[in-house]
Amino acid sequence: MPGLILAAPSSGSGKTTVTLGLLRALRDRGVAVRGAKSGPDYIDPRFHAAASGAECMNLDAWAMSPEMIAGLTTTPDLLLIEGAMGLFDGAPPDGRGAVADLARQLHLPVVLVVDAARMAQSLAPLVAGFAGHDPRVRVAGVILNRVGSLRHEAMLRAACPLPVLGAVPRDTALSTPSRHLGLVQAAEHHSLEMFLDHAARVMADCIDIDALETLATPLPDAPHAPIHPPAQRLAVAQDNAFSFSYSHLLDGWSRSGADIITFSPLNDDPAPAADLVFLPGGYPELHAGRLAANDQFLTSLRDRAVYGECGGYMVMGDGLIDADGTPHAMAGLLRLETSFAARKLHLGYRRVTATEGPFAGPWAAHEFHYATTLRADGTPVFTARDAEGTALPAMGLRSGLACGSFAHLIAPV
């Protein structure tokens, strides 16, 4: 089936809202559609899934091989890929992993979502620059966002050197709440359906959806690349505190024969019987007091094979201090203490390698958190390098059957 990329000149242009409205509008028209998100994003895909009714995948041109990306995009549905940051923005030093890389690899056209709130004729050089920057990236049309009036729209349309597929007006009802790692999660958005339905009506009224569908280009038909599971039977934490798990990994492990059982630490569910308990990242710092009181969950992790990523890794430690400075006792599996009282940003792609454990071997990964490590004693899990190949301090901790790190693993390399 065909695909299309929605990108923007920069972050904050409103492409997520436009994408969500289009996904819901297409679904309401009876179109089998699903979303995909460029790059290492856990939050937007949940909104895509809610809008379209189909699971959303991550496509990461930095971390994934072209063969893996081709297999993930083999779908019977129309695929709308939402870009991250600006169209040509990627990892240092050369922008690798930008959504433009997906456009080149998949030979898909790009529709540029432009925040036009503070411009008129200046739209022309902006769009012309993006359209002419790389002949291998075809910018096929423009969606004008946050347009102030009909007169404003007329000036923008007259200036634009590419076809204008729609003009979305300024609308405070199209904004969504956010927190330190991005939007408030879809499961926590209490009026999500109302928001999605409103966004769909706006996009249906303001965007030529027929023209948008006509631009979509057929995707390659490729097999799914096998992903070896870390264990035969996996217990995966899944709730508002532990929601940062990649669907391509869970699906890939399942396709390769693994049994996956989910449970909720927030509900004080004990970890089910399994060969490995996997604690993904998420927002445990927002629920630290509740987690600290959930004895069934914490006790069930003892003397078990447990792996934690980012937030899950912090919960495996001795203690976590929340943003208010309140300390909370965690599972005590690792000699680790972390704090959000003094936030510090850690961000970037990583190449990590473990010599043993459930994720032995080299992996492409990403780190994004604001936690400060107060104490970390023990044997590291990974050697690490950043996107430019510079050696970083070893990552993670191992103690007995328990191990984890701040790295979000994306794909084996």
C-alpha positions in Angstrom: 0.0 0.0 0.0 1.1 3.6 -0.4 2.8 5.9 2.0 3.4 9.6 2.6 5.7 11.6 5.0 4.5 14.6 6.9 7.5 16.7 7.9 8.2 20.3 8.9 11.0 22.9 8.8 11.4 22.7 12.6 10.0 21.2 15.8 6.9 23.0 17.1 5.3 23.4 13.7 2.2 21.4 14.7 2.8 18.4 12.5 1.8 16.0 15.3 -1.7 17.6 15.6 -2.1 17.7 11.8 -1.1 14.0 11.6 -3.5 13.0 14.3 -6.4 14.9 12.7 -5.6 13.4 9.3 -5.4 9.8 10.7 -8.7 10.2 12.5 -10.3 11.9 9.4 -9.1 9.1 7.1 -10.3 6.4 9.5 -13.7 8.1 9.6 -13.8 8.0 5.8 -13.3 4.2 5.9 -9.7 4.3 4.8 -7.4 1.6 6.3 -4.7 3.8 7.7 -2.0 3.7 10.2 0.7 6.0 11.5 4.4 5.7 11.9 6.8 8.0 13.8 10.3 8.9 12.7 13.0 8.5 15.4 13.1 7.4 19.0 9.7 8.6 20.2 7.5 6.6 22.6 4.7 9.1 23.2 3.4 10.2 19.8 2.9 6.6 18.6 0.3 6.0 21.3 -1.6 9.1 20.0 -1.3 7.8 16.4 -2.7 4.4 17.5 -5.7 6.1 19.3 -6.4 8.3 16.2 -6.2 5.5 13.6 -7.2 2.4 15.5 -4.0 0.7 14.3 -0.7 0.1 16.0 1.9 2.8 15.2 5.5 1.8 14.6 8.8 3.7 15.0 11.0 4.1 12.0 14.5 5.1 12.9 16.9 5.7 10.0 19.9 6.1 12.4 19.3 3.0 14.5 17.6 0.6 12.0 19.0 -1.0 8.8 17.2 -0.2 5.5 16.1 -3.8 5.4 14.5 -3.5 8.9 12.7 -0.3 7.9 11.4 -1.9 4.7 10.0 -4.9 6.5 8.3 -2.7 9.1 6.6 -0.6 6.4 5.2 -3.6 4.6 1.5 -3.0 5.5 -1.8 -3.3 3.8 -2.8 0.1 5.1 -2.1 3.6 3.9 0.9 4.7 6.0 1.3 8.3 7.2 4.8 8.8 8.6 5.2 11.8 11.0 8.7 13.3 11.0 10.7 14.4 14.0 12.2 17.8 14.4 13.0 19.5 11.1 13.0 17.5 7.8 16.8 17.5 7.5 17.6 17.4 11.3 19.4 14.3 12.5 22.2 13.1 14.7 25.6 14.8 14.6 27.9 15.3 12.8 26.0 15.0 9.4 22.3 14.8 10.3 22.0 11.0 9.9 18.7 9.6 11.0 16.7 12.6 9.8 13.2 12.0 8.3 14.8 12.9 5.0 16.7 9.6 5.2 13.4 7.8 5.3 12.2 9.8 2.3 15.3 8.7 0.4 15.2 5.1 1.5 11.5 4.5 0.9 11.2 6.9 -2.1 8.2 8.6 -0.5 7.0 12.2 -1.1 7.1 14.7 1.7 4.3 17.2 2.6 5.8 20.1 4.5 3.7 21.4 7.5 4.7 25.0 7.9 3.8 27.1 11.0 2.7 30.2 9.0 1.5 32.2 12.1 4.2 34.9 11.8 4.9 35.0 8.1 3.4 35.9 4.7 5.5 36.3 1.5 8.6 34.9 3.4 6.9 31.5 3.0 8.3 31.5 -0.6 12.0 31.2 0.1 11.4 28.9 3.0 9.5 26.4 1.0 11.7 26.8 -2.1 14.8 26.2 0.1 13.4 22.9 1.5 12.2 21.8 -1.9 15.5 22.4 -3.6 17.9 21.3 -0.8 18.2 17.7 -1.9 16.9 16.4 -5.3 16.5 12.9 -3.7 13.9 14.3 -1.3 10.7 15.3 -3.1 8.7 17.9 -1.3 5.4 17.5 -3.1 3.1 19.9 -1.2 2.6 22.2 1.7 0.0 22.3 4.6 -0.2 25.8 6.1 -0.7 25.7 9.8 -1.9 28.3 12.3 -3.2 30.6 9.7 -4.7 33.8 11.1 -7.4 34.8 8.6 -8.8 34.3 5.1 -6.7 37.3 4.0 -3.6 35.8 5.6 -4.3 32.5 3.8 -4.7 34.2 0.5 -1.3 35.9 0.8 0.3 32.6 1.8 -1.2 30.7 -1.1 -0.1 33.4 -3.6 3.5 33.2 -2.3 3.9 29.4 -2.0 5.9 27.9 -4.8 4.5 24.4 -4.3 0.9 23.2 -4.2 -0.9 24.1 -1.0 -3.0 21.1 0.2 -4.7 22.9 3.0 -4.6 25.8 5.5 -5.3 25.1 9.1 -6.5 28.0 11.2 -5.2 29.0 14.6 -7.2 27.0 17.2 -6.5 26.8 20.9 -8.5 23.6 21.1 -5.9 21.9 18.9 -3.2 22.2 21.6 -2.3 19.3 23.9 -0.6 19.4 27.4 3.0 18.4 27.7 5.6 17.6 30.4 9.4 17.1 30.5 9.7 14.2 28.0 7.0 15.4 25.6 3.2 15.3 25.4 1.2 14.0 28.3 0.7 10.4 27.4 -2.4 9.4 25.4 -3.7 7.1 28.2 -3.6 10.1 30.6 -5.4 12.5 28.2 -8.9 12.5 29.7 -10.6 14.1 26.7 -8.5 12.4 24.0 -11.5 11.2 21.9 -13.0 14.7 21.9 -9.7 16.2 20.9 -9.1 13.7 18.1 -12.6 14.1 16.7 -12.2 17.9 16.7 -8.9 17.7 15.0 -10.4 15.3 12.4 -13.2 17.8 11.6 -10.7 20.7 11.3 -8.4 18.7 9.0 -11.3 17.4 6.9 -12.6 21.0 6.4 -9.3 22.6 5.8 -7.1 20.0 3.9 -7.7 18.4 0.5 -7.5 14.9 1.7 -8.2 13.4 -1.7 -5.2 15.3 -3.1 -3.2 14.1 -0.1 -4.1 10.4 -0.8 -3.2 10.9 -4.5 0.3 11.9 -3.6 1.0 8.7 -1.6 3.5 6.4 -3.3 3.6 2.6 -3.1 5.9 1.1 -0.5 8.3 -1.8 -1.0 7.1 -5.3 -0.2 9.8 -6.8 2.1 10.0 -9.5 4.7 10.2 -8.6 8.4 13.7 -8.9 9.7 13.9 -11.4 12.5 14.7 -10.0 16.0 16.0 -12.6 18.4 14.1 -12.4 21.7 16.0 -12.0 25.0 14.0 -14.9 26.5 11.4 -17.4 25.6 8.8 -16.1 28.1 8.8 -12.4 28.8 6.9 -10.5 31.5 6.6 -6.9 30.4 5.5 -4.1 32.7 2.9 -1.9 30.9 1.0 1.0 32.4 1.3 4.8 32.8 4.6 4.5 34.7 6.1 1.9 32.3 4.9 2.7 28.8 8.1 3.4 26.8 8.4 0.0 25.0 8.9 -0.2 21.2 6.2 -2.1 19.3 8.7 -3.3 16.7 10.7 -5.1 19.4 7.7 -6.6 21.2 6.2 -7.6 17.8 9.6 -8.9 16.6 10.1 -11.0 19.6 6.6 -12.4 19.3 7.2 -13.2 15.6 10.4 -15.0 16.6 8.4 -17.3 19.0 8.6 -15.5 22.4 5.6 -15.5 24.7 4.9 -12.0 26.1 2.7 -11.4 29.2 2.0 -7.8 30.4 1.4 -6.7 33.9 0.9 -3.4 35.8 3.3 -2.4 38.6 1.0 0.6 39.4 -1.8 -1.9 40.1 0.6 -3.8 42.4 0.5 -6.8 40.1 3.3 -9.2 40.9 5.5 -10.0 37.9 4.2 -13.1 36.2 6.2 -16.3 36.0 8.7 -15.7 33.1 12.2 -16.3 32.0 12.8 -12.5 32.0 11.0 -9.6 33.6 11.3 -6.5 31.4 10.7 -3.0 33.0 10.6 -0.4 30.2 11.1 3.3 30.7 8.2 5.7 31.3 7.4 8.1 34.1 8.0 6.2 37.4 9.2 9.4 39.0 5.6 10.7 38.8 4.4 7.6 40.6 7.3 7.0 42.9 5.3 7.0 46.2 2.7 4.6 44.8 5.4 2.3 43.4 7.3 2.3 46.7 4.2 1.1 48.5 3.4 -1.7 46.1 5.0 -4.6 48.0 3.6 -7.4 45.8 5.2 -5.9 42.7 8.6 -5.1 44.4 8.8 -8.4 46.2 8.1 -10.3 43.0 11.3 -9.0 41.4 13.6 -10.6 43.9 15.7 -13.5 42.8 14.4 -13.1 39.3 16.0 -12.3 36.0 15.0 -8.6 35.5 16.1 -6.1 32.9 15.2 -2.4 33.2 15.5 0.5 30.8 15.7 4.1 32.0 12.7 4.5 34.3 12.6 0.7 34.8 16.3 0.8 35.6 15.7 3.5 38.3 13.0 1.4 39.9 15.4 -1.5 40.2 17.7 0.7 42.3 17.8 1.3 46.1 16.0 4.7 45.9 14.5 7.4 43.8 14.1 11.1 44.8 11.2 12.8 43.1 11.0 16.4 41.8 9.9 17.6 45.2 12.9 16.2 46.9 11.1 13.3 48.6 13.0 10.0 48.7 11.3 6.7 47.9 12.6 3.2 48.4 12.6 1.2 45.3 13.2 -2.5 44.5 16.8 -2.7 45.8 18.0 -5.0 43.1 20.9 -2.6 42.1 23.1 -0.3 44.2 21.6 2.7 42.4 20.2 6.0 43.6 18.7 8.6 41.3 17.1 12.0 41.7 14.8 14.4 39.9 15.2 17.1 42.5 18.1 18.6 40.4 17.3 17.8 36.8 20.0 17.3 34.2 19.3 16.5 30.5 20.9 13.4 29.0 20.1 13.1 25.3 21.4 11.4 22.2 21.9 8.2 20.2 24.2 5.6 21.6 26.1 2.5 20.3 26.2 0.1 23.2 27.7 -3.4 23.5 27.2 -6.0 26.3 29.4 -9.1 26.5 26.7 -11.0 28.4 23.1 -10.8 29.7 19.8 -10.8 27.9 20.9 -8.2 25.4 24.4 -9.3 24.7 26.1 -7.9 21.6 26.0 -4.5 19.9 22.8 -2.4 19.8 21.8 0.9 18.5 20.1 2.8 21.4 18.9 6.2 22.6 19.2 8.1 25.9 16.7 10.7 26.9 16.1 11.5 30.6 16.5 14.2 33.2 17.6 12.0 36.1 20.7 12.7 38.1 22.6 9.6 39.3 23.6 10.1 42.9 25.2 6.6 43.3 25.9 3.7 41.0 28.0 0.9 42.4 28.7 -2.4 40.6 29.6 -3.9 37.3 28.5 -2.0 34.2 26.4 -3.6 31.5 27.4 -1.8 28.3 30.3 -0.1 26.8 29.0 3.0 25.0 29.8 5.5 22.2 27.8 8.5 21.1 26.5 9.2 17.6 29.9 10.6 16.5 31.7 7.5 17.8 33.2 9.2 20.9 33.7 6.8 23.8 31.3 7.4 26.7 31.5 6.1 30.3 30.2 2.5 30.6 26.5 2.4 31.1 24.2 0.5 33.5 24.7 -1.9 36.4 24.6 -5.7 36.9 24.0 -7.6 40.1 23.2 -11.3 40.0 20.2 -11.8 37.7 19.3 -8.1 37.6 20.7 -5.6 35.1 19.7 -2.5 33.3 20.7 1.0 32.1 19.5 4.3 30.9 19.8 3.3 27.3 16.6 2.6 25.3 17.6 -0.3 23.0 16.2 0.2 19.5 17.8 -2.5 17.2 20.6 -5.0 17.2 23.5 -4.0 14.8 
